Amino acid sequence: MNGACRSTKRRRDASDSLTERQDIFVGHVSDSAKRAFTLIEIVIALTIVAVLAAATVPMLKGFQDERLAREPVTALLKLAREARMRAMQEKRPYQVAFHATGFTASRYFNPYLQLAELNEFLESGEEEPAVVSTMEEGDKSDLDNGAGSSKTSELPLAPPPPKYDEHWSENYELPKEVKYQIQHWYDAEPTTVEGDVVKLWVFQPSGVCQPLKIHVEGPSSTFDVEFAALTADIVKETADLR
């Protein structure tokens, strides 16, 4: 009886030992399988990243090239909005002057503006000295209200007329390899802006301006843009990036 029990116990021990070995073996296999599967995942992930990077780099370069090529159009839109805003605020016309080297925004002062006169206006603005008051701060109140250096009446005085910067201007210089044409609504054909040619885009105190088309051509791109008459915003744009 005792011998039978011992025999049964040995068989159980042997069976338990075999089961433990099998579990250990299966555990090793499972760990190896897990490690191999993780390595495959890493390889797949790196492959996907490499493919996305290869596709993204040319796309980003294309966006950068388009931004640089479109820079003249962006600069003109900025100048037009600034000139229109000033015209409405100051209740007097402003302009964007087109010339061979770029665009210049300023107050409107001559409908037949020549390049030499425009350059003279820009140079006079650079040389205009700043006006510095020599009065004490406490003595300025009456002058600001239109009176003399000492107050002579208790009655309210009319405010002085607003003071504007007569020589304000903003300029954008075109890259040397870029050429352009403009066309007003009354022009039968576009005008190539080159040499001493100066064309004006005038903004009235109401904010109204002439509708305008501009054709900008660079070494690797062409833009055709139309600006609205009421807002000077872009209403139509066609781009050809070569």
C-alpha positions as CSV (number, residue, x, y, z in Angstrom):
1,M,0.0,0.0,0.0
2,N,2.8,2.4,1.0
3,G,4.7,1.3,-2.1
4,A,1.7,2.1,-4.3
5,C,1.3,5.6,-2.7
6,R,5.0,6.3,-3.2
7,S,4.8,5.2,-6.9
8,T,1.7,7.4,-7.5
9,K,3.5,10.3,-5.8
10,R,6.6,9.8,-8.1
11,R,4.4,9.8,-11.1
12,R,2.7,13.0,-10.0
13,D,6.0,14.6,-9.3
14,A,7.3,13.6,-12.7
15,S,4.1,14.9,-14.3
16,D,4.4,18.2,-12.5
17,S,8.0,18.6,-13.4
18,L,7.2,17.9,-17.1
19,T,4.4,20.5,-16.9
20,E,6.7,23.1,-15.5
21,R,9.2,22.4,-18.2
22,Q,6.5,22.8,-20.8
23,D,5.4,26.1,-19.2
24,I,8.9,27.4,-19.2
25,F,9.4,26.4,-22.8
26,V,6.2,28.0,-23.9
27,G,7.1,31.1,-21.9
28,H,10.4,31.4,-23.7
29,V,8.7,30.9,-27.0
30,S,6.1,33.5,-26.2
31,D,8.7,36.0,-25.1
32,S,10.7,35.5,-28.3
33,A,7.5,35.8,-30.3
34,K,6.7,39.1,-28.5
35,R,10.2,40.4,-29.1
36,A,10.1,39.5,-32.7
37,F,6.6,41.1,-33.2
38,T,7.8,44.3,-31.5
39,L,10.8,44.5,-33.9
40,I,8.5,44.1,-36.9
41,E,6.3,46.9,-35.6
42,I,9.3,49.2,-35.3
43,V,10.5,48.4,-38.8
44,I,7.0,49.0,-40.2
45,A,6.7,52.3,-38.2
46,L,10.1,53.5,-39.5
47,T,9.2,52.6,-43.0
48,I,6.0,54.6,-42.7
49,V,7.8,57.6,-41.3
50,A,10.4,57.4,-44.1
51,V,7.7,57.4,-46.7
52,L,5.8,60.3,-45.2
53,A,9.0,62.3,-44.9
54,A,9.9,61.6,-48.5
55,A,6.5,62.9,-49.5
56,T,6.4,65.9,-47.1
57,V,9.8,67.4,-48.0
58,P,8.9,68.2,-51.6
59,M,5.5,69.5,-50.5
60,L,7.0,71.9,-48.0
61,K,9.6,73.0,-50.6
62,G,6.7,73.7,-53.0
63,F,4.9,75.8,-50.4
64,Q,8.0,77.8,-49.7
65,D,8.6,78.4,-53.4
66,E,5.0,79.4,-53.9
67,R,5.2,81.8,-50.9
68,L,8.4,83.5,-52.3
69,A,6.9,83.7,-55.8
70,R,3.7,85.2,-54.5
71,E,5.5,87.8,-52.4
72,P,5.0,90.7,-54.9
73,V,1.2,90.1,-54.9
74,T,1.1,89.9,-51.1
75,A,3.1,93.2,-50.8
76,L,0.8,95.0,-53.2
77,L,-2.3,93.8,-51.3
78,K,-0.7,95.1,-48.1
79,L,0.1,98.5,-49.6
80,A,-3.4,98.9,-51.2
81,R,-5.1,98.2,-47.8
82,E,-2.9,100.7,-46.0
83,A,-3.4,103.4,-48.7
84,R,-7.2,102.8,-48.7
85,M,-7.4,103.0,-44.9
86,R,-5.4,106.3,-44.8
87,A,-7.6,107.8,-47.5
88,M,-10.8,107.0,-45.5
89,Q,-9.3,108.2,-42.2
90,E,-7.8,111.4,-43.5
91,K,-10.6,112.2,-46.0
92,R,-8.1,112.8,-48.9
93,P,-7.0,110.5,-51.8
94,Y,-4.0,108.2,-51.5
95,Q,-2.2,106.2,-54.2
96,V,-0.1,103.2,-55.1
97,A,2.4,104.2,-57.8
98,F,3.7,101.4,-60.1
99,H,7.2,101.8,-61.4
100,A,9.9,99.6,-62.9
101,T,11.5,98.8,-59.5
102,G,8.3,98.1,-57.5
103,F,5.3,99.7,-55.8
104,T,5.2,102.9,-53.7
105,A,2.2,103.9,-51.5
106,S,1.8,107.6,-50.6
107,R,-0.6,110.5,-50.6
108,Y,-2.0,111.4,-54.0
109,F,-0.4,114.7,-55.3
110,N,-0.2,114.6,-59.1
111,P,-2.4,112.7,-61.6
112,Y,0.5,112.9,-64.2
113,L,3.2,111.8,-61.9
114,Q,6.6,111.2,-63.4
115,L,9.3,109.0,-62.1
116,A,11.7,111.9,-61.3
117,E,8.9,113.7,-59.3
118,L,8.2,110.5,-57.4
119,N,11.9,110.0,-56.5
120,E,12.1,113.7,-55.5
121,F,9.0,113.2,-53.2
122,L,10.6,110.1,-51.6
123,E,13.9,111.9,-51.1
124,S,12.2,114.9,-49.5
125,G,10.5,112.6,-47.1
126,E,13.8,111.1,-46.0
127,E,15.3,114.5,-45.5
128,E,12.3,116.1,-43.7
129,P,13.5,117.0,-40.1
130,A,11.4,116.1,-37.2
131,V,9.6,119.0,-35.5
132,V,10.6,119.3,-31.9
133,S,8.7,121.7,-29.6
134,T,10.7,124.0,-27.3
135,M,7.7,124.8,-25.1
136,E,7.2,123.4,-21.6
137,E,4.6,120.6,-21.3
138,G,2.3,122.8,-19.2
139,D,2.1,125.5,-21.8
140,K,0.9,123.3,-24.6
141,S,-2.8,122.9,-23.7
142,D,-3.9,126.3,-25.0
143,L,-1.9,125.9,-28.2
144,D,-3.5,122.5,-28.8
145,N,-6.9,124.2,-28.5
146,G,-6.0,126.9,-31.0
147,A,-5.0,129.7,-28.6
148,G,-1.8,131.6,-28.0
149,S,0.8,130.9,-25.3
150,S,-1.6,132.2,-22.6
151,K,-5.3,131.6,-22.3
152,T,-7.3,134.8,-23.0
153,S,-10.9,133.5,-22.7
154,E,-12.9,131.0,-20.8
155,L,-14.9,130.1,-23.8
156,P,-14.3,126.7,-25.4
157,L,-12.1,126.9,-28.5
158,A,-12.4,125.0,-31.7
159,P,-10.1,122.0,-32.0
160,P,-7.1,122.5,-34.4
161,P,-7.2,120.7,-37.7
162,P,-5.7,117.3,-37.7
163,K,-2.0,117.0,-38.6
164,Y,-1.0,114.4,-41.2
165,D,2.3,113.1,-42.3
166,E,2.7,114.7,-45.7
167,H,5.7,112.6,-46.6
168,W,4.4,109.2,-45.5
169,S,5.3,106.4,-48.0
170,E,5.8,102.7,-48.1
171,N,7.8,101.0,-50.8
172,Y,8.2,97.5,-52.0
173,E,11.2,96.7,-54.3
174,L,10.7,93.9,-56.8
175,P,13.3,91.2,-57.3
176,K,15.4,92.0,-60.3
177,E,14.2,89.0,-62.3
178,V,10.5,89.8,-61.8
179,K,8.5,91.7,-64.5
180,Y,4.9,92.8,-64.4
181,Q,2.1,94.5,-66.2
182,I,-1.0,96.3,-65.0
183,Q,-4.4,97.0,-66.6
184,H,-7.1,99.4,-65.5
185,W,-10.6,99.0,-66.6
186,Y,-10.3,101.7,-69.2
187,D,-7.1,100.2,-70.7
188,A,-7.5,98.1,-73.9
189,E,-4.3,96.2,-73.2
190,P,-2.0,95.6,-70.2
191,T,0.8,98.1,-69.8
192,T,4.3,96.8,-69.1
193,V,5.8,98.8,-66.3
194,E,9.4,99.4,-67.2
195,G,11.9,102.3,-67.8
196,D,10.4,105.6,-66.7
197,V,6.8,104.5,-66.8
198,V,4.7,105.4,-63.7
199,K,1.1,104.2,-63.4
200,L,-1.2,105.2,-60.5
201,W,-3.8,103.3,-58.5
202,V,-5.8,106.0,-56.7
203,F,-7.9,105.5,-53.5
204,Q,-10.6,108.0,-52.9
205,P,-11.7,109.3,-49.4
206,S,-14.8,107.1,-49.7
207,G,-12.5,104.0,-50.0
208,V,-13.4,103.5,-53.7
209,C,-10.6,102.7,-56.2
210,Q,-10.4,101.6,-59.8
211,P,-10.6,97.9,-60.5
212,L,-7.1,96.6,-61.4
213,K,-5.6,93.6,-63.0
214,I,-1.9,92.8,-62.6
215,H,0.3,90.2,-64.3
216,V,3.4,89.2,-62.4
217,E,6.0,87.0,-64.1
218,G,9.1,85.5,-62.5
219,P,11.6,82.9,-63.5
220,S,9.6,80.1,-62.2
221,S,6.0,81.4,-61.7
222,T,3.3,83.6,-63.2
223,F,0.4,85.3,-61.3
224,D,-2.7,86.9,-62.8
225,V,-4.6,88.8,-60.1
226,E,-7.7,91.0,-60.1
227,F,-8.5,93.5,-57.4
228,A,-12.0,94.7,-56.5
229,A,-13.0,98.4,-56.9
230,L,-14.8,98.8,-53.6
231,T,-12.4,97.0,-51.2
232,A,-9.1,96.6,-53.1
233,D,-9.3,92.9,-52.1
234,I,-8.3,90.1,-54.4
235,V,-11.4,88.7,-56.3
236,K,-9.6,86.4,-58.7
237,E,-6.2,84.8,-58.8
238,T,-4.5,82.4,-61.2
239,A,-1.1,81.0,-60.5
240,D,1.2,79.0,-62.7
241,L,4.2,77.5,-60.9
242,R,6.7,76.0,-63.3
